[in-house]
Amino acid sequence: MDDRMETVVAGVALKNPVITASGTFGSGREYGELIDLNCLGAVTVKGVSCEPWKGNPIPRIAETQSGMLNSIGLQNPGVEHFIEHDLPFLRQHDTKIIVNICGHTLAQYCAVAERLADCDVDMLELNISCPNVEEGGLAFGTAPRMVERVVQAVRHYTGQPLTVKLSPEVTDITEIARAAVSGGADALSLINTLRGMKIDIHRRRAVLASKTGGYSGPGIMPVALRMVYEVCKSVDVPVIGMGGIATFEDALEFIMVGAAAVAVGTANFHNPYATVEIIEGIRGYLEENDIASLDRIRGIVD
């Protein structure tokens, strides 16, 4: 193990700061034949709900010039399937496990957290970008009072460290971040996707069946970096930075504005070796510049 690469997020010790972003890495099995999962700081699994979710109609993925659009709709087989099939597979590897949890009601969020409370999971990631059906479909993560409420509720049901994944679709990301911390978040993950759209000019209709979807990839990195910078300056909990990271240089930008760790998402689709290459790139940068620890450069940008 390289001591220079060690990172601690909410009391969870990672061998390096590189994590997979939820929804882009399945539950690890999908990439396990291509890369050594033991190399990763942590695997964040695809969103897990209390009951199976079918997801949205197809087509639900579209490539764009600087990234991709998706409207998968958090399709997943539910928490029981995860516990029975995916968790045992992941536990065969020397990496930390972060479970992204989702729900359409407060009770659904709490049910997943409670079910996972006694499982061998290192951290939960609360996805507050889900539509709240009890409030007319407005996402849980867009109003500070609702953010604080849902985090408090989930915090009550879990003893694992809790990171909250923030939506960029807000007026002031720092206000949402402070609300999450007030509710009991141990860490924050940001940013989630931005809403976008693509038109097929020949068919004269939206490419995605749901018309709009989450925009991710290199095109959102400047926005993500700015938001991570602002949040790191406004709260005292660790931040997992994400949004368009494809190279070790990208990852270092997030670390230099204060991120404790980084999550790689869309890059996995066009380069399944991206996470491993980023880990090696960061290690090489530290060696080349004679930097003894990531802490020496974390948050160095004032």
N, C-alpha and C positions, 0 to 999 in steps of 0.2 A: 504493500500500500504506500502511496506517495503522500506524505504528511502535508506537503504544500497544497494539495488539492482538496484536503478534507474540509467539509462544510457542515455546519450545524443549522438546522431549520426547526425552530420551535422544539428544541430538545432532541430532535432526531438527527443522529450523526450519519452523514452521507460520505462515501469515499471520494466523491467529486461532486461538483455543483450541477451536473447535467442530468436532467429529468426528461421523461417523455411527456408530451402534452396530451391531456385526455381527449379521446375521440380520434386520435391519429395513430395509435399503436395497439389497438384492440386491447387484449389482456396480456400482451407479451408473446403469446404462443405464435402469433402471426409473423413475428420478426425473429423468433428464436432460431430458425434455421439459417438466418442470414448473418446475424451478429451474436456475439456472446453477451447475453443479458447480465452476466456477472460484472461486466465492465461499467454498467450504468449506476449513477448515483441513486436513482429511484425510477420505478415504473409507475406512472399514473394511468390507471385503467379507464376504459371507456365508461361513460356515465351509467350508474347502476340505480335502478328504481325498485320500489317495493314489489311491484308486479311487472310482468313482461310488457314492454311497449313495442308496438308494431312499427312506429316511425312514419315518415311522410311518404306520399306516393312518388313514383319515379316519373321522369328523371329528377334526380336530387343532388347531382354533382356537376359542376361546370368549371372548366379551366378558364382563367382570365390571363391577361398579359402579365400581370404581376402577382399572381396567386391563384386562388380558387374560391368558388362559392359552394356552399353545401347547405342542404336543408334535410339532413338525415332524420332529424326529429328525435334524436337520442334513442334510437332503436336499441333495445337490449333485452336479454332473456330474463331479467329480474335477479334479485339479490340471492334467492335460493340457488339458482344455477351458478352464480358467481362463487358462492361459498363451496358448493359441491364439486365444481369442475375447474374453475380458473384459479382460485386461491391455492389449492394444493400444487398446481403446476408452478405458480410463481414462487412458492415457498421452497422449491427445489434449488433456487438460485440465490446467490449472495448479493441481493439488492434490496432496497427498501420498497415497500408497497404502499402506494397512495390510492385510495378509492374515491373516485368522483361520484358524489351522490346527487340525485335529482328527484324532483317531485312537482306535481301540479297543485298540491295543497300543503299546508303546514303539517298536517297529520301524516302525509306521505313521506315528507322529508324525515320526520321524527321516527317513523316506522323503520326506515332503512338504517338510520343511525343506531337505533336501539338493537336491531338485528345484528349489526356488525360490532356492537360494543364489546363482546367477548371473543371476537375473532382475532386471529393473529395478523392484524393490519397495523401498519406503522403510523398512518395519518389518514384523515378524511379530508377531501376537498369538496366544499359545499358549492354547488353550481347554482347561483342565484339568478341566472339568466333565464330560468324556466318561466313560462307563463303561469300566472296565478289565476286559476279558473274561478276562484272565489271572489276575485276582484276584477272580473271582466277580461281577463287575459293579459293584464299588465304584468310585465316581468317583475319578479320579486326584488331584483337588484336595482331598480330605478328610483326608489324613494327611501331616504335615510331611515325613517321610522320603521318601514317594513323590513329593511335590511337588519336593523338592530333586533327586531322582533323574531325573525326567522333564525338568526344566529343564536340568540338566547335560547330559543326552543330546542334547537339541535344540540347546543352545548349541554343542555340538561340530560340528554340521553346518551352521550358518549364520553368516555374517558380518554380516548385517543386525542392527540393534538389535532386541532381543526384549522385548516386554511380555507379562506373564502375566496372564490374566484369571481372577480369583479367584471361587470359589463362596462365597456367604454361608451355605451349609449346613454350618457348622463351629462348634465350640465357641468358638474364639478366632481371629478373623480375623488378628490381628497375628502369631500364631505361624506361620500359613500364609504370610503376607507375608514374614516373615523367612526362612523356608525357601526361598521362591522367589528371594529376593535372594542367599541363600547359594549357590543353584544356578547363579547367573549372570544373573538377570533384570536388564535395563537399566531397566525401568519396570514398573509394575503397573496393571492395569485392574480396576476394581471399582465395583459388584458385578454378577455374573451374576444370573439369575432365581432366585426362591425357588419351591420346590415348592408347588403348590396344587391345588385340586379344586373342581368345580362339579357339582351334581346337577340333573337335570331331574326335578322332582317329579311331573310328569304321566306321564312314561314310567318313572319310578322307577329311574333308572339314571344313571351318570356321563355327562356331556355329551361328554367326550373318549373316543375309542376306547381310549386307553391309560390311562384312568381319571384319572391325574394329569398335570400339565404344569407348565411354567415360568411363574410369575406375574410379570408386569412391569407398569409403568405408575405413575401418581401414587401409588398405595397403598403402594409400597415405598420411596418417596423418603426418609422419615425414617430408615428402617433403613439405607439406602445411605449417607446423609449421615453418620450416626454411624460407620459402618465406615470410610468414607474419612477422616474426622477422626482415628480411632484409628490407621489405617495411616500416615497422613502424619506422625504423631507418633512412629512406631516404626521407620521406615526412612528411608534417605537417597536413595532413587531417586524419580524423578517418578511421580506417580499420575494416571491418567486416571479421573475420577469419572463414574459413570453410575448410573442407576436412578431412573426417574420424572421425568426432566428434560423439561419441556414449555414453559417460558418462560425469558426472560433472567434473571428474578429467581431461578428455580430454579438456573440455571447459576452465577450469582454466589454463591449459598450454598455450592456445592461449591468454587468458587475461594477463597472466604474461609476455608474450613477447610483449605485447602492444596493442592487439586487443580491440577495444571499445566495440564490441559485437561479438557474435558467431552465425553461422548458422548451423542447424542440417539437414542433408540430407538423405543419404542412410540408416542411422539408423532407420528412420521412417518406412521403409519397413518391417524390421524384428521385430521392437518394436514400435508400434504406440504411445506408452506412453513415448517415449524417451525424448521429449522436456520437458514435465512436470516433469519427474524424474530428468532431468538435472537442471531445475530451483530449485527444492527442494534441490538437492544435493549442489548447490552453496550456497543457503541460509543456509543450515546446516553447511557448511564449515566456513562461515563468523561468525556464532554464536559460533561454537566450538572454533574458534581461536580468538574470541573477536575482530573481524575486523569491524570497523565502516562503511566502505564504500569500494566498489570495486576499487575506485581510489587509495586506499592504496596499492593494489597489482598489479594494472594495469601497465605493463611495468617494473615491478620490476627486471626482468632479464636483466642485462646490456649487 
